Every structure is written in structure tokens, then in C-alpha cells.
């Protein structure tokens, strides 16, 4: 059994195995947290979490999708974009942990597969997907470097606390997302 495909930033994601997909952006927990927040004051979250097995290791992919990105030459716009993505990825991990640890009365919205994982053996990946079908692969490294740089303080702490590495911060375009089974063309 699989989930229904979803469309985010113009790209179709899924379907995925039932229970392995958590649309964290659409949760009652996030709605409750952001209730009454002014526009720009609420908690910003990535699109979804995807639970995958990588060998024997359960891995949660925290996925944010964007139509495109500003060019690094436009420093102010680029920095704002990168910081927004960083906030969404790190907030999503923190919100997942809060729900997993039952810090909110809405913990049952977490799919059973996520509820049953052992966090001591779970790996995490932070993934930004640029969904434009014209976004070239050679444009990805500067974006990944900038994202890694702003996530670096977080990743460094997580490397020590969660045993993660900088290779767990990934930027993809539509073609790479397709090769990784994240995107499918619908006929």
C-alpha cells in the first residue's frame, strides 16, 4: 500500500510506502503552534519527512522543495533564501522530535512506522530539492556549500550529539530527485 502522490513547488512526490511518509508541514501540531502568530512569526517547516531504509539503518529524510533559488551573486537574496531553508530543515527535525517524544497532545498524527523507530539507530538527511526542470546540476554545488555553511553550526553539534556528517546535507534538482526515487512523472 502506498500514499497518494503530492505536488509541492510544481513537482510530484511519491507515492511512498504507507506509513513511511509524514507531511509535517500539514500537521495539527504545527497549526496549534502557529495559531495566533503574526505572518513571519510562525514556525516555518519543510514539506515532509520520508522514512527509508539504507541498508539496515532507518533514515529520515527531511525534505524541502523550492521552485528555484536566487543566484549567489545576489548576496542578500541568496542569504535570505539559504537561511529560510536552514530554518525549515532544522525546525522540522525539532518538531518531529517533539511529536515523537509526545510533547504535544497530537502525537498520534505521527505514522506508526515513525512512532516505532529506535532513534538510537536512526540516521537523518536534510534535503533541499530545486523542482524547476531547468535547474542544471552544475548550479547545485554552490547552493549545497552555502546551505552546509549555515547548517554547519547545527550539523557540527549534531555530528557530536547525533553522529551525523556533513554528507547528510544534500541539494538535488528534479533529475537527481528522480534517480533517488523521490519524484515520479505521472502519466
Backbone as JSON Lines, residues from 0, in Angstrom:
{"i":0,"aa":"X","n":[0.84,-1.18,0.0],"ca":[0.0,0.0,0.0],"c":[0.9,1.25,0.0]}
{"i":1,"aa":"X","n":[0.49,2.27,-0.73],"ca":[1.29,3.49,-0.83],"c":[0.43,4.71,-0.54]}
{"i":2,"aa":"X","n":[1.11,5.81,-0.31],"ca":[0.42,7.08,-0.13],"c":[0.05,7.62,-1.51]}
{"i":3,"aa":"X","n":[-0.82,8.58,-1.53],"ca":[-1.14,9.29,-2.77],"c":[0.01,10.24,-3.07]}
{"i":4,"aa":"X","n":[0.34,10.45,-4.34],"ca":[1.36,11.44,-4.67],"c":[0.9,12.83,-4.24]}
{"i":5,"aa":"X","n":[1.84,13.7,-3.91],"ca":[1.53,15.09,-3.59],"c":[2.31,15.99,-4.53]}
{"i":6,"aa":"X","n":[1.82,17.19,-4.71],"ca":[2.52,18.16,-5.53],"c":[2.98,19.3,-4.63]}
{"i":7,"aa":"X","n":[4.28,19.56,-4.65],"ca":[4.89,20.65,-3.9],"c":[5.8,21.41,-4.83]}
{"i":8,"aa":"X","n":[5.69,22.71,-4.85],"ca":[6.53,23.56,-5.68],"c":[6.56,23.08,-7.14]}
{"i":9,"aa":"X","n":[5.41,22.62,-7.61],"ca":[5.29,22.21,-9.0],"c":[5.84,20.84,-9.34]}
{"i":10,"aa":"X","n":[6.25,20.07,-8.35],"ca":[6.82,18.75,-8.6],"c":[6.0,17.69,-7.88]}
{"i":11,"aa":"X","n":[5.82,16.54,-8.5],"ca":[5.07,15.44,-7.91],"c":[6.01,14.56,-7.1]}
{"i":12,"aa":"X","n":[5.66,14.36,-5.84],"ca":[6.42,13.48,-4.94],"c":[5.56,12.26,-4.62]}
{"i":13,"aa":"X","n":[6.23,11.1,-4.53],"ca":[5.52,9.9,-4.19],"c":[4.97,9.21,-5.43]}
{"i":14,"aa":"X","n":[4.19,8.18,-5.23],"ca":[3.73,7.69,-3.93],"c":[4.85,6.97,-3.17]}
{"i":15,"aa":"X","n":[4.67,6.89,-1.86],"ca":[5.64,6.23,-0.99],"c":[4.93,5.12,-0.23]}
{"i":16,"aa":"X","n":[5.71,4.23,0.36],"ca":[5.13,3.17,1.17],"c":[4.26,3.77,2.27]}
{"i":17,"aa":"X","n":[3.12,3.17,2.49],"ca":[2.19,3.64,3.51],"c":[2.89,3.69,4.87]}
{"i":18,"aa":"X","n":[2.75,4.79,5.56],"ca":[3.33,4.95,6.88],"c":[4.76,5.44,6.9]}
{"i":19,"aa":"X","n":[5.4,5.53,5.72],"ca":[6.78,5.98,5.64],"c":[6.89,7.44,5.24]}
{"i":20,"aa":"X","n":[5.76,8.1,5.11],"ca":[5.66,9.48,4.65],"c":[4.92,10.28,5.72]}
{"i":21,"aa":"X","n":[5.5,11.39,6.16],"ca":[4.87,12.24,7.17],"c":[4.88,13.67,6.68]}
{"i":22,"aa":"X","n":[3.73,14.18,6.35],"ca":[3.61,15.54,5.81],"c":[3.58,16.53,6.98]}
{"i":23,"aa":"X","n":[4.73,16.76,7.55],"ca":[4.9,17.55,8.75],"c":[4.4,18.98,8.58]}
{"i":24,"aa":"X","n":[4.44,19.49,7.37],"ca":[4.0,20.85,7.08],"c":[2.49,21.02,7.27]}
{"i":25,"aa":"X","n":[1.74,19.92,7.23],"ca":[0.28,19.98,7.31],"c":[-0.25,19.38,8.6]}
{"i":26,"aa":"X","n":[0.53,19.41,9.67],"ca":[0.12,18.75,10.91],"c":[-0.71,19.67,11.81]}
{"i":27,"aa":"X","n":[-1.55,19.04,12.61],"ca":[-2.32,19.78,13.61],"c":[-1.38,20.38,14.65]}
{"i":28,"aa":"X","n":[-0.28,19.7,14.92],"ca":[0.7,20.22,15.89],"c":[1.25,21.56,15.42]}
{"i":29,"aa":"X","n":[1.64,21.65,14.17],"ca":[2.17,22.91,13.64],"c":[1.08,23.98,13.64]}
{"i":30,"aa":"X","n":[-0.13,23.61,13.26],"ca":[-1.24,24.58,13.29],"c":[-1.43,25.13,14.7]}
{"i":31,"aa":"X","n":[-1.37,24.25,15.7],"ca":[-1.53,24.65,17.1],"c":[-0.39,25.59,17.52]}
{"i":32,"aa":"X","n":[0.83,25.27,17.15],"ca":[1.98,26.09,17.5],"c":[1.88,27.47,16.86]}
{"i":33,"aa":"X","n":[1.45,27.51,15.61],"ca":[1.4,28.78,14.86],"c":[0.1,29.55,15.04]}
{"i":34,"aa":"X","n":[-0.85,28.99,15.78],"ca":[-2.14,29.66,15.98],"c":[-1.91,31.03,16.62]}
{"i":35,"aa":"X","n":[-2.43,32.04,15.98],"ca":[-2.32,33.39,16.51],"c":[-1.01,34.09,16.19]}
{"i":36,"aa":"X","n":[-0.09,33.4,15.54],"ca":[1.19,34.03,15.19],"c":[0.97,35.03,14.06]}
{"i":37,"aa":"X","n":[1.7,36.11,14.11],"ca":[1.65,37.09,13.02],"c":[2.36,36.5,11.81]}
{"i":38,"aa":"X","n":[2.09,37.04,10.61],"ca":[2.72,36.5,9.39],"c":[4.24,36.42,9.52]}
{"i":39,"aa":"X","n":[5.14,36.03,9.42],"ca":[6.58,35.98,9.6],"c":[7.01,35.63,11.03]}
{"i":40,"aa":"X","n":[6.07,35.34,11.93],"ca":[6.46,34.97,13.29],"c":[6.24,33.49,13.59]}
{"i":41,"aa":"X","n":[5.53,32.8,12.73],"ca":[5.26,31.38,12.98],"c":[6.47,30.52,12.69]}
{"i":42,"aa":"X","n":[6.38,29.27,13.12],"ca":[7.44,28.3,12.87],"c":[7.33,27.82,11.43]}
{"i":43,"aa":"X","n":[8.41,27.94,10.69],"ca":[8.43,27.52,9.29],"c":[8.99,26.1,9.22]}
{"i":44,"aa":"X","n":[8.37,25.27,8.38],"ca":[8.64,23.84,8.36],"c":[8.85,23.36,6.92]}
{"i":45,"aa":"X","n":[9.64,22.3,6.77],"ca":[9.85,21.66,5.46],"c":[8.56,20.95,5.02]}
{"i":46,"aa":"X","n":[8.56,20.48,3.78],"ca":[7.37,19.84,3.21],"c":[6.99,18.54,3.92]}
{"i":47,"aa":"X","n":[7.96,17.61,4.0],"ca":[7.62,16.31,4.56],"c":[8.87,15.57,5.03]}
{"i":48,"aa":"X","n":[8.62,14.5,5.78],"ca":[9.66,13.57,6.21],"c":[9.39,12.25,5.51]}
{"i":49,"aa":"X","n":[10.45,11.59,5.13],"ca":[10.33,10.3,4.46],"c":[11.24,9.31,5.18]}
{"i":50,"aa":"X","n":[10.66,8.21,5.64],"ca":[11.41,7.17,6.33],"c":[11.83,6.12,5.31]}
{"i":51,"aa":"X","n":[13.14,5.92,5.21],"ca":[13.69,4.95,4.25],"c":[14.7,4.07,4.98]}
{"i":52,"aa":"X","n":[14.88,2.89,4.46],"ca":[15.93,2.01,4.97],"c":[17.14,2.15,4.07]}
{"i":53,"aa":"X","n":[18.28,2.43,4.66],"ca":[19.54,2.49,3.92],"c":[20.4,1.37,4.49]}
{"i":54,"aa":"X","n":[20.34,0.22,3.83],"ca":[20.93,-0.98,4.38],"c":[20.07,-1.41,5.56]}
{"i":55,"aa":"X","n":[20.68,-1.54,6.71],"ca":[19.95,-1.9,7.93],"c":[19.58,-0.67,8.77]}
{"i":56,"aa":"X","n":[19.91,0.52,8.26],"ca":[19.74,1.74,9.04],"c":[18.5,2.51,8.62]}
{"i":57,"aa":"X","n":[17.56,2.72,9.57],"ca":[16.44,3.59,9.23],"c":[16.95,5.03,9.09]}
{"i":58,"aa":"X","n":[16.52,5.7,8.03],"ca":[16.97,7.07,7.76],"c":[15.75,7.94,7.5]}
{"i":59,"aa":"X","n":[15.68,9.06,8.2],"ca":[14.6,10.02,7.97],"c":[15.15,11.14,7.1]}
{"i":60,"aa":"X","n":[14.55,11.3,5.94],"ca":[14.9,12.38,5.02],"c":[13.97,13.54,5.32]}
{"i":61,"aa":"X","n":[14.52,14.68,5.7],"ca":[13.76,15.91,5.91],"c":[13.82,16.66,4.59]}
{"i":62,"aa":"X","n":[12.67,16.82,3.92],"ca":[12.68,17.31,2.54],"c":[11.98,18.66,2.41]}
{"i":63,"aa":"X","n":[12.7,19.61,1.84],"ca":[12.18,20.93,1.49],"c":[12.27,21.08,-0.02]}
{"i":64,"aa":"X","n":[11.2,21.55,-0.64],"ca":[11.17,21.75,-2.09],"c":[10.99,23.22,-2.41]}
{"i":65,"aa":"X","n":[11.75,23.69,-3.38],"ca":[11.67,25.08,-3.84],"c":[11.68,25.08,-5.37]}
{"i":66,"aa":"X","n":[10.95,26.05,-5.96],"ca":[10.91,26.17,-7.42],"c":[12.26,26.53,-8.01]}
{"i":67,"aa":"X","n":[13.05,27.27,-7.29],"ca":[14.35,27.73,-7.77],"c":[15.08,28.38,-6.61]}
{"i":68,"aa":"X","n":[16.18,29.04,-6.93],"ca":[16.93,29.76,-5.89],"c":[17.55,31.0,-6.51]}
{"i":69,"aa":"X","n":[17.77,32.03,-5.69],"ca":[18.49,33.2,-6.19],"c":[19.93,32.82,-6.53]}
{"i":70,"aa":"X","n":[20.54,33.55,-7.42],"ca":[21.94,33.33,-7.76],"c":[22.82,33.8,-6.6]}
{"i":71,"aa":"X","n":[23.93,33.1,-6.31],"ca":[24.82,33.52,-5.24],"c":[25.33,34.95,-5.41]}
{"i":72,"aa":"X","n":[25.4,35.45,-6.64],"ca":[25.88,36.82,-6.88],"c":[24.95,37.86,-6.26]}
{"i":73,"aa":"X","n":[23.67,37.53,-6.13],"ca":[22.71,38.42,-5.47],"c":[22.71,38.06,-3.99]}
{"i":74,"aa":"X","n":[23.76,38.49,-3.3],"ca":[24.08,38.03,-1.95],"c":[22.93,38.15,-0.95]}
{"i":75,"aa":"X","n":[22.28,39.3,-0.89],"ca":[21.22,39.49,0.12],"c":[20.07,38.51,-0.11]}
{"i":76,"aa":"X","n":[19.62,38.38,-1.35],"ca":[18.53,37.45,-1.66],"c":[18.95,36.01,-1.42]}
{"i":77,"aa":"X","n":[20.18,35.68,-1.82],"ca":[20.7,34.33,-1.66],"c":[20.8,33.97,-0.18]}
{"i":78,"aa":"X","n":[21.36,34.88,0.63],"ca":[21.49,34.63,2.07],"c":[20.12,34.43,2.73]}
{"i":79,"aa":"X","n":[19.16,35.26,2.36],"ca":[17.81,35.14,2.92],"c":[17.22,33.77,2.56]}
{"i":80,"aa":"X","n":[17.37,33.36,1.32],"ca":[16.88,32.07,0.85],"c":[17.51,30.93,1.64]}
{"i":81,"aa":"X","n":[18.82,30.95,1.76],"ca":[19.55,29.89,2.46],"c":[19.13,29.81,3.92]}
{"i":82,"aa":"X","n":[19.0,30.95,4.58],"ca":[18.59,30.95,5.99],"c":[17.16,30.45,6.16]}
{"i":83,"aa":"X","n":[16.29,30.76,5.22],"ca":[14.92,30.25,5.27],"c":[14.91,28.72,5.16]}
{"i":84,"aa":"X","n":[15.7,28.19,4.25],"ca":[15.78,26.73,4.08],"c":[16.37,26.09,5.34]}
{"i":85,"aa":"X","n":[17.43,26.7,5.88],"ca":[18.04,26.18,7.12],"c":[17.02,26.11,8.24]}
{"i":86,"aa":"X","n":[16.25,27.2,8.4],"ca":[15.24,27.23,9.46],"c":[14.2,26.13,9.26]}
{"i":87,"aa":"X","n":[13.74,25.95,8.04],"ca":[12.73,24.93,7.77],"c":[13.26,23.52,8.05]}
{"i":88,"aa":"X","n":[14.48,23.23,7.64],"ca":[15.05,21.9,7.86],"c":[15.28,21.62,9.34]}
{"i":89,"aa":"X","n":[15.9,22.57,10.03],"ca":[16.18,22.34,11.46],"c":[14.9,22.36,12.29]}
{"i":90,"aa":"X","n":[13.95,23.25,11.98],"ca":[12.67,23.27,12.7],"c":[11.91,21.96,12.5]}
{"i":91,"aa":"X","n":[12.01,21.39,11.32],"ca":[11.31,20.13,11.03],"c":[11.86,18.99,11.88]}
{"i":92,"aa":"X","n":[13.17,18.94,12.02],"ca":[13.76,17.92,12.88],"c":[13.3,18.11,14.32]}
{"i":93,"aa":"X","n":[13.34,19.34,14.79],"ca":[12.93,19.61,16.17],"c":[11.45,19.32,16.4]}
{"i":94,"aa":"X","n":[10.6,19.68,15.44],"ca":[9.17,19.39,15.58],"c":[8.92,17.89,15.55]}
{"i":95,"aa":"X","n":[9.6,17.18,14.65],"ca":[9.46,15.72,14.63],"c":[9.82,15.14,15.99]}
{"i":96,"aa":"X","n":[10.95,15.56,16.55],"ca":[11.38,15.04,17.86],"c":[10.36,15.35,18.94]}
{"i":97,"aa":"X","n":[9.8,16.56,18.92],"ca":[8.79,16.94,19.91],"c":[7.55,16.05,19.79]}
{"i":98,"aa":"X","n":[7.12,15.78,18.56],"ca":[5.95,14.91,18.36],"c":[6.29,13.48,18.76]}
{"i":99,"aa":"X","n":[7.46,13.0,18.34],"ca":[7.9,11.64,18.67],"c":[7.96,11.44,20.18]}
{"i":100,"aa":"X","n":[8.44,12.45,20.89],"ca":[8.57,12.37,22.35],"c":[7.27,12.7,23.09]}
{"i":101,"aa":"X","n":[6.19,12.88,22.33],"ca":[4.85,13.11,22.88],"c":[4.77,14.38,23.71]}
{"i":102,"aa":"X","n":[5.45,15.43,23.24],"ca":[5.41,16.72,23.92],"c":[4.13,17.5,23.59]}
{"i":103,"aa":"X","n":[3.37,16.99,22.63],"ca":[2.11,17.61,22.23],"c":[1.02,16.54,22.26]}
{"i":104,"aa":"X","n":[-0.2,16.96,22.45],"ca":[-1.32,16.01,22.53],"c":[-1.69,15.44,21.16]}
{"i":105,"aa":"X","n":[-0.98,15.85,20.14],"ca":[-1.29,15.42,18.77],"c":[-0.33,14.34,18.28]}
{"i":106,"aa":"X","n":[0.35,13.64,19.18],"ca":[1.39,12.7,18.76],"c":[0.87,11.56,17.89]}
{"i":107,"aa":"X","n":[-0.42,11.29,17.95],"ca":[-0.96,10.19,17.14],"c":[-1.0,10.51,15.65]}
{"i":108,"aa":"X","n":[-0.77,11.77,15.28],"ca":[-0.71,12.08,13.85],"c":[0.6,11.58,13.22]}
{"i":109,"aa":"X","n":[1.56,11.2,14.04],"ca":[2.8,10.63,13.54],"c":[2.52,9.19,13.09]}
{"i":110,"aa":"X","n":[2.82,8.85,11.83],"ca":[2.54,7.49,11.35],"c":[3.21,6.43,12.22]}
{"i":111,"aa":"X","n":[2.57,5.26,12.36],"ca":[3.12,4.19,13.21],"c":[4.56,3.82,12.91]}
{"i":112,"aa":"X","n":[4.95,3.8,11.63],"ca":[6.35,3.45,11.3],"c":[7.33,4.43,11.95]}
{"i":113,"aa":"X","n":[6.96,5.7,12.01],"ca":[7.81,6.71,12.65],"c":[7.77,6.54,14.17]}
{"i":114,"aa":"X","n":[6.6,6.2,14.71],"ca":[6.47,6.02,16.16],"c":[7.32,4.87,16.66]}
{"i":115,"aa":"X","n":[7.5,3.85,15.82],"ca":[8.19,2.63,16.24],"c":[9.7,2.66,16.04]}
{"i":116,"aa":"X","n":[10.23,3.68,15.35],"ca":[11.67,3.66,15.1],"c":[12.44,3.86,16.4]}
{"i":117,"aa":"X","n":[13.62,3.33,16.41],"ca":[14.54,3.49,17.53],"c":[15.48,4.64,17.16]}
{"i":118,"aa":"X","n":[15.32,5.76,17.84],"ca":[16.14,6.93,17.49],"c":[17.63,6.68,17.69]}
{"i":119,"aa":"X","n":[17.99,5.7,18.52],"ca":[19.42,5.45,18.74],"c":[20.09,4.89,17.49]}
{"i":120,"aa":"X","n":[19.3,4.33,16.57],"ca":[19.88,3.78,15.35],"c":[19.41,4.51,14.09]}
{"i":121,"aa":"X","n":[18.65,5.57,14.26],"ca":[18.09,6.3,13.12],"c":[19.04,7.37,12.63]}
{"i":122,"aa":"X","n":[19.16,7.46,11.33],"ca":[20.01,8.44,10.67],"c":[19.11,9.53,10.08]}
{"i":123,"aa":"X","n":[19.63,10.73,9.88],"ca":[18.86,11.84,9.31],"c":[19.6,12.44,8.13]}
{"i":124,"aa":"X","n":[18.83,12.86,7.13],"ca":[19.37,13.6,5.98],"c":[18.52,14.84,5.79]}
{"i":125,"aa":"X","n":[19.17,15.96,5.5],"ca":[18.5,17.22,5.23],"c":[18.6,17.47,3.73]}
{"i":126,"aa":"X","n":[17.45,17.5,3.04],"ca":[17.44,17.53,1.58],"c":[16.67,18.74,1.07]}
{"i":127,"aa":"X","n":[17.33,19.53,0.23],"ca":[16.68,20.62,-0.5],"c":[16.57,20.17,-1.95]}
{"i":128,"aa":"X","n":[15.36,20.21,-2.49],"ca":[15.15,19.85,-3.88],"c":[14.69,21.08,-4.64]}
{"i":129,"aa":"X","n":[15.44,21.45,-5.66],"ca":[15.05,22.53,-6.55],"c":[14.22,21.88,-7.65]}
{"i":130,"aa":"X","n":[12.95,22.23,-7.7],"ca":[12.0,21.48,-8.54],"c":[11.94,21.93,-9.99]}
{"i":131,"aa":"X","n":[12.52,23.06,-10.32],"ca":[12.49,23.53,-11.71],"c":[13.19,22.53,-12.61]}
{"i":132,"aa":"X","n":[12.54,22.16,-13.7],"ca":[13.18,21.19,-14.6],"c":[14.29,21.82,-15.45]}
{"i":133,"aa":"X","n":[14.52,23.12,-15.27],"ca":[15.62,23.78,-15.99],"c":[16.81,24.06,-15.07]}
{"i":134,"aa":"X","n":[16.73,23.63,-13.81],"ca":[17.82,23.89,-12.86],"c":[18.93,22.88,-13.11]}
{"i":135,"aa":"X","n":[20.06,23.36,-13.58],"ca":[21.15,22.49,-14.01],"c":[21.94,21.92,-12.83]}
{"i":136,"aa":"X","n":[22.44,20.72,-13.03],"ca":[23.2,20.04,-11.98],"c":[24.43,20.83,-11.55]}
{"i":137,"aa":"X","n":[25.07,21.53,-12.48],"ca":[26.28,22.29,-12.12],"c":[25.97,23.51,-11.25]}
{"i":138,"aa":"X","n":[24.7,23.88,-11.13],"ca":[24.32,25.0,-10.26],"c":[24.11,24.54,-8.81]}
{"i":139,"aa":"X","n":[24.09,23.23,-8.58],"ca":[23.8,22.72,-7.24],"c":[24.94,22.89,-6.23]}
{"i":140,"aa":"X","n":[26.22,22.66,-6.59],"ca":[27.28,22.75,-5.58],"c":[27.35,24.07,-4.81]}
{"i":141,"aa":"X","n":[27.25,25.25,-5.46],"ca":[27.3,26.48,-4.66],"c":[26.13,26.57,-3.67]}
{"i":142,"aa":"X","n":[24.99,26.07,-4.09],"ca":[23.82,26.07,-3.22],"c":[24.03,25.12,-2.05]}
{"i":143,"aa":"X","n":[24.56,23.93,-2.33],"ca":[24.83,22.97,-1.27],"c":[25.9,23.5,-0.31]}
{"i":144,"aa":"X","n":[26.95,24.11,-0.84],"ca":[28.0,24.67,0.02],"c":[27.45,25.74,0.95]}
{"i":145,"aa":"X","n":[26.61,26.63,0.41],"ca":[26.03,27.7,1.23],"c":[25.1,27.14,2.29]}
{"i":146,"aa":"X","n":[24.3,26.15,1.91],"ca":[23.38,25.54,2.87],"c":[24.16,24.82,3.96]}
{"i":147,"aa":"X","n":[25.19,24.11,3.58],"ca":[26.03,23.42,4.56],"c":[26.69,24.42,5.51]}
{"i":148,"aa":"X","n":[27.13,25.55,4.96],"ca":[27.78,26.56,5.8],"c":[26.83,27.09,6.87]}
{"i":149,"aa":"X","n":[25.57,27.39,6.51],"ca":[24.64,27.9,7.53],"c":[24.13,26.79,8.44]}
{"i":150,"aa":"X","n":[24.1,25.57,7.93],"ca":[23.71,24.44,8.78],"c":[24.89,23.93,9.6]}
{"i":151,"aa":"X","n":[26.1,24.36,9.25],"ca":[27.3,23.84,9.87],"c":[27.28,23.88,11.4]}
{"i":152,"aa":"X","n":[26.91,25.02,12.02],"ca":[26.87,25.0,13.48],"c":[25.89,23.95,14.01]}
{"i":153,"aa":"X","n":[24.76,23.8,13.33],"ca":[23.78,22.8,13.74],"c":[24.33,21.4,13.47]}
{"i":154,"aa":"X","n":[24.87,21.19,12.26],"ca":[25.4,19.88,11.89],"c":[26.57,19.51,12.8]}
{"i":155,"aa":"X","n":[27.45,20.48,13.1],"ca":[28.59,20.18,13.98],"c":[28.1,19.67,15.33]}
{"i":156,"aa":"X","n":[27.08,20.34,15.89],"ca":[26.53,19.87,17.16],"c":[25.9,18.49,16.98]}
{"i":157,"aa":"X","n":[25.2,18.31,15.86],"ca":[24.54,17.03,15.61],"c":[25.56,15.93,15.35]}
{"i":158,"aa":"X","n":[26.67,16.27,14.7],"ca":[27.72,15.28,14.48],"c":[28.15,14.72,15.83]}
{"i":159,"aa":"X","n":[28.33,15.59,16.77],"ca":[28.74,15.14,18.1],"c":[27.6,14.45,18.84]}
{"i":160,"aa":"X","n":[26.41,15.07,18.8],"ca":[25.29,14.53,19.58],"c":[24.56,13.39,18.88]}
{"i":161,"aa":"X","n":[24.4,13.48,17.54],"ca":[23.6,12.52,16.8],"c":[24.45,11.65,15.87]}
{"i":162,"aa":"X","n":[25.74,11.86,15.85],"ca":[26.64,11.09,14.99],"c":[26.25,11.24,13.51]}
{"i":163,"aa":"X","n":[26.07,12.49,13.09],"ca":[25.77,12.81,11.69],"c":[27.01,13.34,11.01]}
{"i":164,"aa":"X","n":[26.94,13.49,9.69],"ca":[28.07,14.05,8.96],"c":[27.58,15.11,7.98]}
{"i":165,"aa":"X","n":[28.53,15.89,7.47],"ca":[28.17,16.94,6.52],"c":[27.63,16.35,5.22]}
{"i":166,"aa":"X","n":[27.89,15.09,4.94],"ca":[27.35,14.47,3.72],"c":[25.84,14.22,3.84]}
{"i":167,"aa":"X","n":[25.28,14.5,5.0],"ca":[23.85,14.34,5.2],"c":[23.06,15.6,4.85]}
{"i":168,"aa":"X","n":[23.74,16.61,4.31],"ca":[23.09,17.81,3.79],"c":[23.19,17.71,2.27]}
{"i":169,"aa":"X","n":[22.04,17.6,1.6],"ca":[22.02,17.29,0.17],"c":[21.14,18.3,-0.57]}
{"i":170,"aa":"X","n":[21.62,18.75,-1.72],"ca":[20.82,19.59,-2.61],"c":[20.68,18.83,-3.92]}
{"i":171,"aa":"X","n":[19.44,18.72,-4.41],"ca":[19.15,17.98,-5.63],"c":[18.33,18.84,-6.59]}
{"i":172,"aa":"X","n":[18.41,18.49,-7.85],"ca":[17.46,19.04,-8.82],"c":[16.46,17.92,-9.13]}
{"i":173,"aa":"X","n":[15.55,18.2,-10.07],"ca":[14.49,17.24,-10.4],"c":[15.05,15.9,-10.89]}
{"i":174,"aa":"X","n":[16.09,15.94,-11.71],"ca":[16.66,14.7,-12.24],"c":[17.27,13.84,-11.13]}
{"i":175,"aa":"X","n":[18.01,14.45,-10.22],"ca":[18.62,13.7,-9.13],"c":[17.54,13.17,-8.18]}
{"i":176,"aa":"X","n":[16.51,13.98,-7.93],"ca":[15.39,13.53,-7.09],"c":[14.73,12.29,-7.71]}
{"i":177,"aa":"X","n":[14.6,12.29,-9.02],"ca":[14.01,11.13,-9.71],"c":[14.9,9.9,-9.54]}
{"i":178,"aa":"X","n":[16.22,10.08,-9.69],"ca":[17.16,8.96,-9.53],"c":[17.12,8.39,-8.11]}
{"i":179,"aa":"X","n":[16.76,9.24,-7.13],"ca":[16.69,8.8,-5.73],"c":[15.29,8.33,-5.34]}
{"i":180,"aa":"X","n":[14.4,8.2,-6.31],"ca":[13.06,7.69,-6.04],"c":[12.15,8.65,-5.32]}
{"i":181,"aa":"X","n":[12.46,9.94,-5.35],"ca":[11.64,10.93,-4.66],"c":[10.56,11.52,-5.56]}
{"i":182,"aa":"X","n":[10.81,11.53,-6.86],"ca":[9.93,12.18,-7.83],"c":[9.59,11.19,-8.93]}
{"i":183,"aa":"X","n":[8.33,11.17,-9.29],"ca":[7.9,10.32,-10.4],"c":[7.06,11.16,-11.35]}
{"i":184,"aa":"X","n":[7.25,10.94,-12.64],"ca":[6.39,11.58,-13.63],"c":[5.06,10.85,-13.62]}
{"i":185,"aa":"X","n":[3.98,11.6,-13.61],"ca":[2.66,10.98,-13.68],"c":[2.2,10.96,-15.12]}
{"i":186,"aa":"X","n":[1.71,9.83,-15.56],"ca":[1.23,9.7,-16.95],"c":[-0.2,10.16,-17.05]}
